């Protein structure tokens, strides 16, 4: 990735940073921190909104967009659509699958969209009215979909619709909450333009709130049959916007909330008998009733998107939406604790005092106090954006200038960012740059052009690894067709 900046050594010199290697874009910062649980007022410098310095600067790479498709509206009011995900359709045909939170799953072919399946009509208890990310949240095609016809979706239903497989303390159940449901579908003819087949439920979560439910579900696309992880489904599960949950159990693998799960959807050794638990999961065979074998990693608030680099070292990247200050890019590894609700980014939280303030860490706090938190490999604060939108590592052929960039953005402000994926490494901070946008040579600023206070940016890829940018307000999809270098 050729993100080159005119600035020199301008990395943050606050106490949280130790600059160890300055290349063309200040790439690395060593991070080893700790935490002291305090019943009294927090010590150290306190931040809100602007915890990091300096500001994110633009890269000289400007992405060239082309209008690709506008999805049919699912509402007469803004947002016209709730476009949420774009992935290759699972049969290898090159068609695209695009979802709307209100229920439709579209197949896109020749820049035309047709409904493949509509969850709002399939489920009588389908719920998408109140909350963030509520409705048809995610989908994933089994790596053998073209042969076995299997794919998976998550959606929401009203609280207590059915007995939940994952339910924390009774206090977390609420008539104002939702249930999140993971469903397996089996298409009789996988290549057809309209779904016909059967379905079954795999798992159900009970949530106190209406945000941060099940987010991304995904299979590692880099694997071949015979690999131990082939066909295992990763399930990104938020904490449900429950601060109580963050205080009473997030720092252990005792439940599936605030975690990334890994399951075998074709197995049957789970408690409910509907899926399997891979034997290599960190807590699958610990014989501890206080842990869940499905948990792969934990300590998340809202693990919003998950992707794998199709080249390089094949790393898994999970983005974490923060509370009030920090948005995170993380490398996902099994058995690790990513810190929430006692960390946000590379900062300390005093959860018994406030979750909207963060504090500098002192050198050696983790080592001195026996904590083992895993920190993000890139982060930005709420002076730059409000909620991170995960993306993909660009390994396509059409834009050599972008090769190796992990491209992501901010949901609310619609800004697009990049970091060098090959330089993402645990224990270091990589510099983020903004990728400016244009159509027909004219600058594009999503937040200004849409004319409302929220863009709802999403990023997807096709079968060839080319990038697409989406916005919910009008349901527009743009394809990234080129890039050029500017001053």
Secondary structure as the mmCIF struct_conf table of DSSP 4:
data_model
#
loop_
_struct_conf.conf_type_id
_struct_conf.id
_struct_conf.beg_label_comp_id
_struct_conf.beg_label_asym_id
_struct_conf.beg_label_seq_id
_struct_conf.end_label_comp_id
_struct_conf.end_label_asym_id
_struct_conf.end_label_seq_id
BEND BEND1 UNK A 6 UNK A 6
BEND BEND2 UNK A 9 UNK A 9
BEND BEND3 UNK A 14 UNK A 14
TURN_TY1_P TURN_TY1_P1 UNK A 15 UNK A 16
STRN STRN1 UNK A 19 UNK A 21
TURN_TY1_P TURN_TY1_P2 UNK A 24 UNK A 25
STRN STRN2 UNK A 28 UNK A 29
STRN STRN3 UNK A 30 UNK A 30
BEND BEND4 UNK A 39 UNK A 40
BEND BEND5 UNK A 44 UNK A 44
STRN STRN4 UNK A 46 UNK A 47
BEND BEND6 UNK A 48 UNK A 49
BEND BEND7 UNK A 52 UNK A 52
BEND BEND8 UNK A 54 UNK A 54
STRN STRN5 UNK A 57 UNK A 70
HELX_LH_PP_P HELX_LH_PP_P1 UNK A 71 UNK A 73
BEND BEND9 UNK A 74 UNK A 74
BEND BEND10 UNK A 76 UNK A 80
STRN STRN6 UNK A 83 UNK A 88
TURN_TY1_P TURN_TY1_P3 UNK A 90 UNK A 91
BEND BEND11 UNK A 92 UNK A 94
STRN STRN7 UNK A 96 UNK A 100
TURN_TY1_P TURN_TY1_P4 UNK A 101 UNK A 102
BEND BEND12 UNK A 103 UNK A 103
STRN STRN8 UNK A 104 UNK A 109
TURN_TY1_P TURN_TY1_P5 UNK A 110 UNK A 111
STRN STRN9 UNK A 112 UNK A 118
HELX_RH_AL_P HELX_RH_AL_P1 UNK A 119 UNK A 122
TURN_TY1_P TURN_TY1_P6 UNK A 124 UNK A 125
STRN STRN10 UNK A 126 UNK A 126
BEND BEND13 UNK A 129 UNK A 131
STRN STRN11 UNK A 132 UNK A 132
BEND BEND14 UNK A 133 UNK A 133
BEND BEND15 UNK A 135 UNK A 135
STRN STRN12 UNK A 136 UNK A 141
TURN_TY1_P TURN_TY1_P7 UNK A 143 UNK A 144
HELX_RH_AL_P HELX_RH_AL_P2 UNK A 145 UNK A 148
STRN STRN13 UNK A 150 UNK A 158
TURN_TY1_P TURN_TY1_P8 UNK A 159 UNK A 160
BEND BEND16 UNK A 161 UNK A 162
BEND BEND17 UNK A 165 UNK A 165
STRN STRN14 UNK A 166 UNK A 166
HELX_RH_3T_P HELX_RH_3T_P1 UNK A 170 UNK A 172
TURN_TY1_P TURN_TY1_P9 UNK A 175 UNK A 176
STRN STRN15 UNK A 178 UNK A 187
BEND BEND18 UNK A 188 UNK A 189
TURN_TY1_P TURN_TY1_P10 UNK A 190 UNK A 191
BEND BEND19 UNK A 193 UNK A 194
STRN STRN16 UNK A 197 UNK A 207
BEND BEND20 UNK A 208 UNK A 210
STRN STRN17 UNK A 211 UNK A 211
BEND BEND21 UNK A 212 UNK A 212
STRN STRN18 UNK A 214 UNK A 219
TURN_TY1_P TURN_TY1_P11 UNK A 221 UNK A 222
TURN_TY1_P TURN_TY1_P12 UNK A 225 UNK A 226
BEND BEND22 UNK A 227 UNK A 227
TURN_TY1_P TURN_TY1_P13 UNK A 228 UNK A 231
STRN STRN19 UNK A 232 UNK A 237
TURN_TY1_P TURN_TY1_P14 UNK A 240 UNK A 241
HELX_RH_AL_P HELX_RH_AL_P3 UNK A 243 UNK A 248
TURN_TY1_P TURN_TY1_P15 UNK A 249 UNK A 251
BEND BEND23 UNK A 252 UNK A 256
TURN_TY1_P TURN_TY1_P16 UNK A 257 UNK A 258
STRN STRN20 UNK A 259 UNK A 264
TURN_TY1_P TURN_TY1_P17 UNK A 265 UNK A 266
BEND BEND24 UNK A 270 UNK A 270
TURN_TY1_P TURN_TY1_P18 UNK A 271 UNK A 272
BEND BEND25 UNK A 273 UNK A 275
STRN STRN21 UNK A 276 UNK A 276
TURN_TY1_P TURN_TY1_P19 UNK A 279 UNK A 280
BEND BEND26 UNK A 281 UNK A 281
TURN_TY1_P TURN_TY1_P20 UNK A 282 UNK A 285
BEND BEND27 UNK A 286 UNK A 286
TURN_TY1_P TURN_TY1_P21 UNK A 289 UNK A 290
BEND BEND28 UNK A 291 UNK A 291
TURN_TY1_P TURN_TY1_P22 UNK A 293 UNK A 294
STRN STRN22 UNK A 295 UNK A 298
BEND BEND29 UNK A 301 UNK A 301
STRN STRN23 UNK A 303 UNK A 308
BEND BEND30 UNK A 310 UNK A 311
TURN_TY1_P TURN_TY1_P23 UNK A 312 UNK A 313
STRN STRN24 UNK A 316 UNK A 320
BEND BEND31 UNK A 323 UNK A 325
STRN STRN25 UNK A 326 UNK A 331
TURN_TY1_P TURN_TY1_P24 UNK A 334 UNK A 335
STRN STRN26 UNK A 337 UNK A 337
TURN_TY1_P TURN_TY1_P25 UNK A 340 UNK A 342
STRN STRN27 UNK A 343 UNK A 344
TURN_TY1_P TURN_TY1_P26 UNK A 345 UNK A 346
STRN STRN28 UNK A 347 UNK A 350
TURN_TY1_P TURN_TY1_P27 UNK A 351 UNK A 353
STRN STRN29 UNK A 354 UNK A 359
HELX_LH_PP_P HELX_LH_PP_P2 UNK A 360 UNK A 362
TURN_TY1_P TURN_TY1_P28 UNK A 363 UNK A 364
HELX_RH_AL_P HELX_RH_AL_P4 UNK A 365 UNK A 369
TURN_TY1_P TURN_TY1_P29 UNK A 370 UNK A 370
BEND BEND32 UNK A 377 UNK A 377
STRN STRN30 UNK A 378 UNK A 381
TURN_TY1_P TURN_TY1_P30 UNK A 382 UNK A 384
BEND BEND33 UNK A 386 UNK A 387
STRN STRN31 UNK A 388 UNK A 393
BEND BEND34 UNK A 397 UNK A 398
HELX_RH_3T_P HELX_RH_3T_P2 UNK A 400 UNK A 402
TURN_TY1_P TURN_TY1_P31 UNK A 403 UNK A 404
STRN STRN32 UNK A 405 UNK A 410
TURN_TY1_P TURN_TY1_P32 UNK A 411 UNK A 413
STRN STRN33 UNK A 416 UNK A 420
HELX_RH_3T_P HELX_RH_3T_P3 UNK A 421 UNK A 423
TURN_TY1_P TURN_TY1_P33 UNK A 426 UNK A 427
STRN STRN34 UNK A 428 UNK A 428
HELX_LH_PP_P HELX_LH_PP_P3 UNK A 430 UNK A 432
STRN STRN35 UNK A 433 UNK A 439
TURN_TY1_P TURN_TY1_P34 UNK A 440 UNK A 441
STRN STRN36 UNK A 442 UNK A 444
HELX_RH_AL_P HELX_RH_AL_P5 UNK A 446 UNK A 450
BEND BEND35 UNK A 452 UNK A 453
STRN STRN37 UNK A 457 UNK A 461
TURN_TY1_P TURN_TY1_P35 UNK A 463 UNK A 464
STRN STRN38 UNK A 467 UNK A 471
TURN_TY1_P TURN_TY1_P36 UNK A 472 UNK A 475
STRN STRN39 UNK A 476 UNK A 485
#
